Amino acid sequence: MPPPAPVRCDNTGCTLFNSYGAWNDRKACFVPNVLYPSTEEKLRLAVGYASKNNLKVKVVSKFSHTIPKLACPAASEHKNSILISTLNYSSSIEIDKANLAVTVDAGVGLRQLIDKVEEAGLSLVTAPYWEGASVGGVICTGGHGSSWWGKGGAVHDHVIGLSLIVPAKESEGYAKIIRIEAQDPLLKAAKVSLGMLGVISKVKLSLEQAFKRSITYNFTDDGNIEDMIINHGKKYEFGDITWYPSRHTAVYRYDSRVPLNASGDGVFDFLGFQSNSIVVSQTTRATEKSLEKANNVNGKCLLAATFVGFKKLVANGLKNGLLFTGYPVVGHQGKMQTSGSCLYSPETRIDTSCAWDPRINGLFFYETTAIFPASKFQDFIKDVKKLRDIKPENFCGVDIYNGFLIRYIKASDAYLGQSEDSIVLDFNYYRADDPSTPRLNQDIWEEVEQIAFFKYGAKPHWAKNRNLAFLDVQSKYANFGKFLAAKKQLDSQNIFTSEFFDEMLLGQDSGKDEGCALEGQCICSEDRHCSPKNGYFCRTGLVFKEARVCRHSSSSTT
């Protein structure tokens, strides 16, 4: 089954979902109406309608893969809002071979863009690993691959022009298109805008002559991983590292470009993004739930060992042709940089889907992504190792998924980008069906989060994370004031702001209700913020003593 559409309407209005079927706060996003423009002029008219009627407005793409509610125009009152979908605004891809550039409609999907560029004998140098995103969505949220080379791994740092639709005077039709070129200071604000400055209509990206990549995975011991990370990013143009803490295993991705005439027609079809048997996805979820209910850590470790072993056997989705037959795997850039084959499951195959499709009751998880200054990451890894070494099996839950994925992005001039060379850490972990249900090893993942965001000052990825990751986020960006000044200049009516953005960007605490820490809506300071009735109490961290976490205990006083 292809993924469901993110917008569903009836005679009372429309509801916006993300691809996981639940936002980070689990609250619904309602809007009275959705517009589907198919051209840039129709997109301008849609913004003009919102501007004329003083409606809150947001944009959603075909995919809707953000975890925070970036595309929700209003957190509570939805009558005075409107949603614009770029589902039908996805046809124009103009390639300028002479100047190595491509200009594309914001609603174009990554796979559509990459294939068109490769057909022209060129390559897009970087893209997120997951291709289920639109070009506009990737730019808005700071989407990235992995590289410290050249312009770096963040897609917005390859943007050399951008068109933005903003409110305007009545004489201009209430909305206008502004073309922002490479040297325009506004580009620093607009290329990671979170949808707060206006509606992106066109994106111009730099390209390079077509090339191939050669990839080898090295599964090895993690004993000196903290000493290897910096050099790995310097040595391999597209390198990354996957760390499975409970398995004491580090997987180094040796990933470099090779000449176009190098032998090989390989594909990277990442295992986690392939179409999965619905029965397997449901069985995996049911097993996780039963292990959680039984507090069975050892059962999780057995699953982790099985999954890591299988990933090694099949090279995590690398294929030399139809199958993986050995390293290195060499293939065209367009087939090696990003994947997402489950997006294209034929409708005739109703027995397969993306593993997290909310219609099948399959996988359901959180995704935490922290972006560190490179100089601080080694100490973070040492702290996590200390936490791991207290009881390694406590980390099996994350190793069932993708362990800790470590990637590289370069310093950026974007106001909401990274001001220095950085290392990105991603990890996924079990999310309960019910928000009031504590999770096995709840305290471990809360402590890792708090070590990252509060001890080492990591920045959150804008399109991922639980709410607590965004606490005091503006203080982490030296140019945050310049971004707000650009917003005031372009969005004088404030139609692109919502209550959620105020909470996320301005650090407004949404309050501390009972159980709020279980889903990362707060950091606990009292036992009631956890789940005392289930034996979870607010405690200090095991390694980071300033952390406050929900830990299972037989007594409220221990």
C-alpha positions, 0 to 999 in steps of 0.5 A: 500500500502506498502511504495515506494522504496527509489531509483528509476532509469531510463536511465539517472540515479537514484534518492534517496528519503526519505519516506516523499518524500522530504528532509529537503532542498527539493532538489533532490538527484541524483546518476548515479548508485546503487549497491545491494550487497547481501553478506559481500564480495560483499559489500566489492567489492562495496566499493573497486570499489568506492575506486579504482575509487575515487567515493563518496559513501553512503549507503541506506537501504530498508527504508530511513527514515532520514530527512537530506540527510545522504544517499546522496553521493553528494549535487550537482555534482553526476557523480563521486558518487555511492549509495550502497543499503543494500536492499538485504543484510539482511539475516544473524542473528546469535544468541549466546544464551550462551553469550546473543548476536546477530550478524546481517547484517547491512541491516536487518530490526528492526522487522526481528531482534526483531522477530528472537531474541524473537523466541530464548527466548531472548529480545533486550532491546531497539529500536526506537519506529518506526521499519521502519529502518535497524540495520545499519541505527539505529546505524549510526544515534543514534536511541533510545527508552527511558530508563535511566536504565541499558545500557540506551535507545540508541541502539548504547550503546548496541553495543558490536562489529561492522564490518566496510568496509573501503578503502584499498591499491590496494594489499588488493583489494581497500577495507577491512573489519575491525572487531571492538570489544568491547574494541577497542577505534575505537568503540566509533567513529564507533557506531554513525558514520553517514556513514562517517567512512565506510560502516557498514557490521555487528553489534553485539548487547547485549541481555537479557533473554526474558521478558514482559512489563506492560504499563499504560497511565495516561492522566492528568493535566500538571500543574507540569510536569516540576517537574515530568520529572526527577523522572518519568525517574528514576521510570519507566524503559521504561517510557516516557511523551507526553505533549499536551500544548494547551490541558494542558494535560500530558500523563505519560507512566508507563512502566516497565518490568514484569516476563515472566510468567505474564498474558497478550499477549498485543501489542503496535501498535502505532496509528500513525504508523498503516495503515490509510485509504487513504481517511482519511489521504487526508481529514486530510491534506486537512483540515489542508491546508484550516485552514492554508490558513484561519489563523483559529487557532480555527479550529486547536484546534478543531482537536487537541481536537478530536485527543487527545480524540481519543488517550485516548479512544484507549490507543494510540494503546495499545491492550490487544488482538485484542482491548484495553480493559483496563490497564495495557496492558502486553505483550512480549517485542518484541511486546511492544517496537517498532511498524510500522504496516503500513509498512506491508500493503498488496498490495491487500489493495490499500485503506490504507497506512502509513499516510505520504506516498508521493504518496497519498498527505496525511500528510506532516510535519517537525520533530524537535528532541532536546536532552538536558542535563537532568539538563537543561530540566526543565527550557526549559519546563518553557520557553515553558509554558510561550510561551504557556500561552501567547496564548494557541491556538497557540500550537494546531498545534503540538497537532494535531500530537503527542504533545511533546514526552519526552524520556530518554537516558543515558550518552554514550561513543560514540564520537557523542553520549550524554556525560551525561544523557539526555532528548529527545524532539520530536515534529511534525508540519505542513509543507507547500506543497510549500517552499515559503509558510509561516505557521500558527504560524510560529514564535512559532515553530521557537522560540521553536526550538531556545530556545532548540538549542541555549538558552539551547544548545540542540543537534540535533538528527542526522536523523531528524531536519531542517538545523538550528538545526545543526548550530555550532553542533561540539562545542556541542561534546567534542570528536568531534575532536577524531571523525574526527581523526578516520575518517581521519584514516579510510577514507583517501580518503574522499570518505564517505564525501559529501557537505551536511556533510560539511554543517551539521557537520562543521557548514558551512552556506549555505547562506541566500536567500530570504525566507530561514527561512521559511524552517529552512535553516537559521535564519532570520536577515532580513525581506526578509528571511521570506515572506514580501509579505505574511505579515511575517517579521523577529522579536524577540522572545516573551519569548526568546528575542535573537530568530529571527523568522518569525512572521505574522504582519499587518505592517513591522514596528510592 
